[in-house]
Amino acid sequence: MSTLSVSPLVVIPARMASTRLPGKPLADIAGAPMIVQVWRRAMEAAIGPVLVACAEPEIADAITAAGGQAVLTDPDLPSGSDRVWQAVLRFDPQARHDVIVNVQGDLPTLDPALVRAALEPLADPAVDLATLVAEITEPEERTNPNVVKAVTGLSRTDRQGRALYFTRATAPWGDGPLWHHIGLYAYRRSALERFVSLPPSPLEQREKLEQLRALENGMRLDCVRVDTVPLGVDTPADLEKARQILSA
């Protein structure tokens, strides 16, 4: 952290209303609710305080019982980003934290190093927000619309590069790597405030990818290349896989 004069706050948005896995934040994984496992991984990153932005009291109760900090947010907020911002305003109205790291609440096996990596592009004051990518190595992922691709000029030897677009299609065309986008973001506080104030953009609505709102409004979003894609728990099969990993 000595190279970055920032004061990060990690925020994990969580809500019970998952269509594919109802109540998943409280699903037991290796003796703890999933949201507690995510909180632990974020704490292990050791970059700053970790806050869980909860849509329901039972999630907050699970976090506080584990010794963590939680803030209740409006359950009717339209997105995780809105939930994160409302939690930031309630937890830190004095704006002591100038960088907000948004960690998704369904990543119980997340490598804490990935949380730290997301901060790296913010060493450049021109960067508004940062995210992570990993090279796609499985052929079927190249055409899978559920695997979001980041279009960036990164080579296989580059560590960072500017995001030009995100898409569910196979892009870019031609020889070279394709990059799997990992939905973990580090925002400058001012950038997150601006982002949630903007209306959903046309490409965001078409691709159903929230990060396109930032690009369509001229915000600079840089990518950091990492080696692994964390397991996102969206289905019962994902949940069993996470249980096996954390019980090993």
WODAMO-V800581 format. One record per residue. N is the residue number from 1. NEAR is the number of other ideal C-beta (glycine too) atoms within 12 Angstrom. Layout:
n=N near=NEAR
n=N near=NEAR
This chain:
n=1 near=17
n=2 near=7
n=3 near=12
n=4 near=25
n=5 near=13
n=6 near=29
n=7 near=23
n=8 near=37
n=9 near=42
n=10 near=47
n=11 near=49
n=12 near=50
n=13 near=44
n=14 near=50
n=15 near=38
n=16 near=25
n=17 near=19
n=18 near=29
n=19 near=11
n=20 near=17
n=21 near=25
n=22 near=16
n=23 near=25
n=24 near=34
n=25 near=43
n=26 near=32
n=27 near=35
n=28 near=23
n=29 near=32
n=30 near=21
n=31 near=15
n=32 near=27
n=33 near=37
n=34 near=44
n=35 near=47
n=36 near=36
n=37 near=43
n=38 near=48
n=39 near=42
n=40 near=33
n=41 near=39
n=42 near=43
n=43 near=27
n=44 near=21
n=45 near=32
n=46 near=18
n=47 near=32
n=48 near=30
n=49 near=29
n=50 near=39
n=51 near=41
n=52 near=51
n=53 near=47
n=54 near=41
n=55 near=35
n=56 near=29
n=57 near=21
n=58 near=23
n=59 near=41
n=60 near=32
n=61 near=20
n=62 near=32
n=63 near=38
n=64 near=22
n=65 near=18
n=66 near=25
n=67 near=15
n=68 near=33
n=69 near=27
n=70 near=37
n=71 near=34
n=72 near=28
n=73 near=35
n=74 near=21
n=75 near=21
n=76 near=13
n=77 near=22
n=78 near=21
n=79 near=30
n=80 near=35
n=81 near=36
n=82 near=31
n=83 near=39
n=84 near=45
n=85 near=36
n=86 near=32
n=87 near=42
n=88 near=37
n=89 near=26
n=90 near=22
n=91 near=29
n=92 near=27
n=93 near=13
n=94 near=13
n=95 near=18
n=96 near=17
n=97 near=31
n=98 near=27
n=99 near=40
n=100 near=50
n=101 near=46
n=102 near=47
n=103 near=50
n=104 near=44
n=105 near=49
n=106 near=36
n=107 near=42
n=108 near=41
n=109 near=31
n=110 near=42
n=111 near=27
n=112 near=26
n=113 near=23
n=114 near=39
n=115 near=43
n=116 near=31
n=117 near=34
n=118 near=46
n=119 near=42
n=120 near=31
n=121 near=37
n=122 near=39
n=123 near=23
n=124 near=21
n=125 near=16
n=126 near=17
n=127 near=32
n=128 near=34
n=129 near=42
n=130 near=50
n=131 near=49
n=132 near=49
n=133 near=44
n=134 near=33
n=135 near=30
n=136 near=26
n=137 near=17
n=138 near=14
n=139 near=11
n=140 near=12
n=141 near=22
n=142 near=23
n=143 near=17
n=144 near=17
n=145 near=17
n=146 near=17
n=147 near=31
n=148 near=36
n=149 near=37
n=150 near=41
n=151 near=33
n=152 near=36
n=153 near=21
n=154 near=31
n=155 near=15
n=156 near=19
n=157 near=10
n=158 near=19
n=159 near=21
n=160 near=30
n=161 near=30
n=162 near=27
n=163 near=37
n=164 near=23
n=165 near=28
n=166 near=38
n=167 near=31
n=168 near=25
n=169 near=20
n=170 near=22
n=171 near=26
n=172 near=21
n=173 near=12
n=174 near=9
n=175 near=8
n=176 near=18
n=177 near=27
n=178 near=32
n=179 near=40
n=180 near=36
n=181 near=40
n=182 near=39
n=183 near=33
n=184 near=47
n=185 near=46
n=186 near=44
n=187 near=43
n=188 near=37
n=189 near=33
n=190 near=22
n=191 near=36
n=192 near=40
n=193 near=24
n=194 near=20
n=195 near=37
n=196 near=31
n=197 near=17
n=198 near=24
n=199 near=13
n=200 near=25
n=201 near=23
n=202 near=15
n=203 near=21
n=204 near=26
n=205 near=14
n=206 near=16
n=207 near=26
n=208 near=20
n=209 near=33
n=210 near=33
n=211 near=45
n=212 near=31
n=213 near=35
n=214 near=36
n=215 near=33
n=216 near=25
n=217 near=24
n=218 near=15
n=219 near=31
n=220 near=26
n=221 near=44
n=222 near=42
n=223 near=44
n=224 near=40
n=225 near=35
n=226 near=31
n=227 near=19
n=228 near=20
n=229 near=28
n=230 near=35
n=231 near=31
n=232 near=33
n=233 near=37
n=234 near=24
n=235 near=20
n=236 near=17
n=237 near=15
n=238 near=26
n=239 near=33
n=240 near=19
n=241 near=21
n=242 near=35
n=243 near=24
n=244 near=16
n=245 near=22
n=246 near=27
n=247 near=16
n=248 near=9
